Amino acid sequence: MSKIGKRITVSDSEIRVSSPRKLFMLIFMTIWLAGWTYAGAMIFWGVIAGQIKDIWFLATWPCFWLLSELLALYVFLWVLVGYELITVTPGIIIIKRSIFGCGPSKEYPIPKITNLRASEFYATFFSWSYNMAFWGLTGGTVAFDYEGELKRFGINLNENDAKQLVKTMKINFDL
């Protein structure tokens, strides 16, 4: 098992890229989650006590509150314990974004992968990708072409680590 930089661990058939550990983000999300949870509890208490009776508020607030709470919790857990797992099996690369071992994965047949490279992350200012990159959820700096689409992983790696990772993948996994 070898390391590339502080966040990348390489073994025989797997590469693990830890999520960017941003102290500011952990502190901010902890405070935000505590405040948002408290606010939600107070609103629900107001509903139970009969102090809040507006039907439109009751129909929209819980949905908005829950979605915001879940997104904030996901960001917090991603920054705290998340990682990308790149597994190379005969003929297939599997890229998984994982928190506590759970998360979505995508499989890519190796013969359909071309142009593996270190690549800067470009996104337009108001795009979803740009906004999620701030939270450390997008912004892969290693890219490849797959059936005419650009695929990325290695969120927020610095240039040297991204180049070293690509070099290691090309040597170790014949990509």
C-alpha positions as a LaTeX table, in Angstrom:
\begin{tabular}{lrrr}
\hline
Residue & $x$ (\AA) & $y$ (\AA) & $z$ (\AA) \\
\hline
Met1 & 0.00 & 0.00 & 0.00 \\
Ser2 & 1.38 & 3.41 & $-0.94$ \\
Lys3 & 0.35 & 7.01 & $-0.44$ \\
Ile4 & 0.17 & 9.94 & $-2.82$ \\
Gly5 & 0.06 & 13.21 & $-0.94$ \\
Lys6 & $-2.07$ & 13.35 & 2.19 \\
Arg7 & $-5.39$ & 12.12 & 0.79 \\
Ile8 & $-4.68$ & 9.25 & $-1.64$ \\
Thr9 & $-4.00$ & 5.63 & $-0.70$ \\
Val10 & $-3.16$ & 3.11 & $-3.44$ \\
Ser11 & $-3.31$ & $-0.67$ & $-3.05$ \\
Asp12 & $-3.22$ & $-3.54$ & $-5.56$ \\
Ser13 & $-6.68$ & $-2.99$ & $-7.03$ \\
Glu14 & $-8.07$ & 0.03 & $-5.17$ \\
Ile15 & $-7.44$ & 3.72 & $-4.80$ \\
Arg16 & $-8.98$ & 5.63 & $-1.93$ \\
Val17 & $-9.22$ & 9.42 & $-2.16$ \\
Ser18 & $-10.36$ & 11.00 & 1.09 \\
Ser19 & $-12.72$ & 13.93 & 0.85 \\
Pro20 & $-11.20$ & 17.37 & 1.39 \\
Arg21 & $-11.06$ & 17.82 & 5.18 \\
Lys22 & $-11.86$ & 21.50 & 5.62 \\
Leu23 & $-11.86$ & 22.60 & 9.26 \\
Phe24 & $-13.92$ & 25.71 & 8.52 \\
Met25 & $-16.57$ & 23.60 & 6.80 \\
Leu26 & $-16.76$ & 21.16 & 9.74 \\
Ile27 & $-17.15$ & 23.97 & 12.27 \\
Phe28 & $-19.65$ & 25.87 & 10.12 \\
Met29 & $-21.77$ & 22.80 & 9.38 \\
Thr30 & $-21.78$ & 21.74 & 13.06 \\
Ile31 & $-23.08$ & 25.16 & 14.11 \\
Trp32 & $-25.52$ & 25.30 & 11.20 \\
Leu33 & $-26.90$ & 21.83 & 11.90 \\
Ala34 & $-27.34$ & 22.61 & 15.60 \\
Gly35 & $-29.16$ & 25.87 & 14.85 \\
Trp36 & $-31.28$ & 24.42 & 12.05 \\
Thr37 & $-32.25$ & 21.40 & 14.16 \\
Tyr38 & $-33.20$ & 23.69 & 17.06 \\
Ala39 & $-35.25$ & 25.94 & 14.74 \\
Gly40 & $-37.04$ & 22.90 & 13.29 \\
Ala41 & $-37.78$ & 21.56 & 16.77 \\
Met42 & $-39.22$ & 24.93 & 17.84 \\
Ile43 & $-41.45$ & 25.10 & 14.75 \\
Phe44 & $-42.72$ & 21.56 & 15.31 \\
Trp45 & $-43.31$ & 22.38 & 18.98 \\
Gly46 & $-45.31$ & 25.44 & 17.88 \\
Val47 & $-47.43$ & 23.25 & 15.62 \\
Ile48 & $-48.05$ & 20.72 & 18.40 \\
Ala49 & $-48.92$ & 23.49 & 20.86 \\
Gly50 & $-51.38$ & 24.96 & 18.36 \\
Gln51 & $-49.52$ & 28.27 & 17.99 \\
Ile52 & $-48.91$ & 27.82 & 14.25 \\
Lys53 & $-52.03$ & 27.23 & 12.18 \\
Asp54 & $-51.20$ & 28.63 & 8.72 \\
Ile55 & $-51.90$ & 25.77 & 6.30 \\
Trp56 & $-49.43$ & 26.99 & 3.64 \\
Phe57 & $-46.66$ & 27.25 & 6.19 \\
Leu58 & $-47.48$ & 23.80 & 7.51 \\
Ala59 & $-47.44$ & 22.38 & 3.97 \\
Thr60 & $-44.12$ & 23.90 & 2.89 \\
Trp61 & $-41.90$ & 24.40 & 5.95 \\
Pro62 & $-41.45$ & 20.72 & 6.92 \\
Cys63 & $-40.41$ & 19.78 & 3.36 \\
Phe64 & $-37.96$ & 22.67 & 3.07 \\
Trp65 & $-36.61$ & 22.05 & 6.57 \\
Leu66 & $-36.10$ & 18.31 & 6.01 \\
Leu67 & $-34.39$ & 18.71 & 2.62 \\
Ser68 & $-32.07$ & 21.39 & 4.02 \\
Glu69 & $-31.30$ & 19.30 & 7.10 \\
Leu70 & $-30.48$ & 16.23 & 5.00 \\
Leu71 & $-28.26$ & 18.17 & 2.58 \\
Ala72 & $-26.37$ & 19.79 & 5.46 \\
Leu73 & $-25.95$ & 16.42 & 7.18 \\
Tyr74 & $-24.66$ & 14.89 & 3.94 \\
Val75 & $-22.11$ & 17.70 & 3.49 \\
Phe76 & $-21.01$ & 17.38 & 7.13 \\
Leu77 & $-20.55$ & 13.61 & 6.90 \\
Trp78 & $-18.84$ & 13.85 & 3.49 \\
Val79 & $-16.27$ & 16.32 & 4.81 \\
Leu80 & $-15.81$ & 14.35 & 8.04 \\
Val81 & $-15.56$ & 10.72 & 6.79 \\
Gly82 & $-16.31$ & 10.62 & 3.05 \\
Tyr83 & $-14.05$ & 9.21 & 0.36 \\
Glu84 & $-13.97$ & 8.19 & $-3.27$ \\
Leu85 & $-13.11$ & 4.55 & $-3.88$ \\
Ile86 & $-11.75$ & 3.63 & $-7.30$ \\
Thr87 & $-11.70$ & $-0.14$ & $-7.78$ \\
Val88 & $-10.07$ & $-1.73$ & $-10.81$ \\
Thr89 & $-11.21$ & $-5.23$ & $-11.72$ \\
Pro90 & $-10.45$ & $-7.07$ & $-14.94$ \\
Gly91 & $-11.99$ & $-4.91$ & $-17.63$ \\
Ile92 & $-13.91$ & $-2.52$ & $-15.35$ \\
Ile93 & $-13.26$ & 0.57 & $-13.22$ \\
Ile94 & $-15.77$ & 1.21 & $-10.44$ \\
Ile95 & $-15.93$ & 4.69 & $-8.92$ \\
Lys96 & $-17.82$ & 4.95 & $-5.66$ \\
Arg97 & $-18.50$ & 7.97 & $-3.47$ \\
Ser98 & $-18.78$ & 6.62 & 0.02 \\
Ile99 & $-19.77$ & 7.67 & 3.53 \\
Phe100 & $-19.33$ & 4.88 & 6.09 \\
Gly101 & $-18.99$ & 2.44 & 3.17 \\
Cys102 & $-22.37$ & 3.38 & 1.65 \\
Gly103 & $-22.89$ & 5.41 & $-1.47$ \\
Pro104 & $-23.52$ & 5.37 & $-5.19$ \\
Ser105 & $-21.08$ & 3.69 & $-7.55$ \\
Lys106 & $-20.67$ & 3.73 & $-11.31$ \\
Glu107 & $-18.98$ & 1.12 & $-13.49$ \\
Tyr108 & $-16.97$ & 1.96 & $-16.59$ \\
Pro109 & $-15.64$ & $-0.73$ & $-18.96$ \\
Ile110 & $-11.93$ & $-0.04$ & $-19.42$ \\
Pro111 & $-11.94$ & $-0.44$ & $-23.23$ \\
Lys112 & $-14.37$ & 2.48 & $-23.47$ \\
Ile113 & $-12.20$ & 4.77 & $-21.31$ \\
Thr114 & $-9.88$ & 7.14 & $-23.18$ \\
Asn115 & $-7.68$ & 10.09 & $-22.36$ \\
Leu116 & $-7.16$ & 9.61 & $-18.61$ \\
Arg117 & $-5.62$ & 12.87 & $-17.41$ \\
Ala118 & $-5.20$ & 15.41 & $-14.65$ \\
Ser119 & $-7.60$ & 18.22 & $-15.45$ \\
Glu120 & $-8.54$ & 21.50 & $-13.85$ \\
Phe121 & $-12.16$ & 21.83 & $-12.82$ \\
Tyr122 & $-14.03$ & 24.46 & $-14.82$ \\
Ala123 & $-17.65$ & 25.35 & $-14.19$ \\
Thr124 & $-19.71$ & 28.43 & $-14.88$ \\
Phe125 & $-20.36$ & 30.66 & $-11.88$ \\
Phe126 & $-24.07$ & 29.94 & $-11.40$ \\
Ser127 & $-23.99$ & 26.25 & $-12.32$ \\
Trp128 & $-24.88$ & 23.43 & $-9.93$ \\
Ser129 & $-21.36$ & 21.97 & $-10.27$ \\
Tyr130 & $-19.73$ & 25.26 & $-9.32$ \\
Asn131 & $-21.91$ & 25.69 & $-6.24$ \\
Met132 & $-21.43$ & 22.10 & $-5.07$ \\
Ala133 & $-17.63$ & 22.41 & $-5.53$ \\
Phe134 & $-17.61$ & 24.98 & $-2.70$ \\
Trp135 & $-19.01$ & 22.31 & $-0.38$ \\
Gly136 & $-16.49$ & 19.72 & $-1.63$ \\
Leu137 & $-19.11$ & 17.63 & $-3.44$ \\
Thr138 & $-17.94$ & 18.15 & $-7.04$ \\
Gly139 & $-14.79$ & 19.31 & $-8.76$ \\
Gly140 & $-12.87$ & 16.20 & $-9.73$ \\
Thr141 & $-9.35$ & 16.95 & $-10.91$ \\
Val142 & $-8.80$ & 13.58 & $-12.61$ \\
Ala143 & $-10.81$ & 13.12 & $-15.77$ \\
Phe144 & $-11.37$ & 10.64 & $-18.59$ \\
Asp145 & $-13.57$ & 10.41 & $-21.65$ \\
Tyr146 & $-16.24$ & 7.72 & $-21.65$ \\
Glu147 & $-18.61$ & 7.30 & $-24.59$ \\
Gly148 & $-18.33$ & 10.97 & $-25.51$ \\
Glu149 & $-18.82$ & 12.26 & $-21.96$ \\
Leu150 & $-16.33$ & 13.71 & $-19.53$ \\
Lys151 & $-16.17$ & 11.81 & $-16.22$ \\
Arg152 & $-14.36$ & 13.12 & $-13.14$ \\
Phe153 & $-13.12$ & 11.98 & $-9.75$ \\
Gly154 & $-10.48$ & 13.10 & $-7.26$ \\
Ile155 & $-12.38$ & 16.02 & $-5.77$ \\
Asn156 & $-10.19$ & 19.05 & $-5.02$ \\
Leu157 & $-6.86$ & 17.28 & $-5.45$ \\
Asn158 & $-3.93$ & 19.59 & $-6.02$ \\
Glu159 & $-2.24$ & 19.47 & $-9.41$ \\
Asn160 & 0.76 & 17.38 & $-8.33$ \\
Asp161 & $-1.39$ & 14.75 & $-6.59$ \\
Ala162 & $-3.75$ & 14.53 & $-9.58$ \\
Lys163 & $-0.83$ & 14.06 & $-12.00$ \\
Gln164 & 0.79 & 11.44 & $-9.75$ \\
Leu165 & $-2.52$ & 9.59 & $-9.41$ \\
Val166 & $-2.94$ & 9.48 & $-13.20$ \\
Lys167 & 0.63 & 8.24 & $-13.62$ \\
Thr168 & 0.08 & 5.53 & $-10.99$ \\
Met169 & $-3.18$ & 4.41 & $-12.61$ \\
Lys170 & $-1.59$ & 4.20 & $-16.03$ \\
Ile171 & 1.32 & 2.12 & $-14.73$ \\
Asn172 & $-0.51$ & $-0.11$ & $-12.22$ \\
Phe173 & $-3.78$ & $-0.66$ & $-14.07$ \\
Asp174 & $-2.77$ & $-0.38$ & $-17.76$ \\
Leu175 & $-5.06$ & 2.53 & $-18.50$ \\
\hline
\end{tabular}
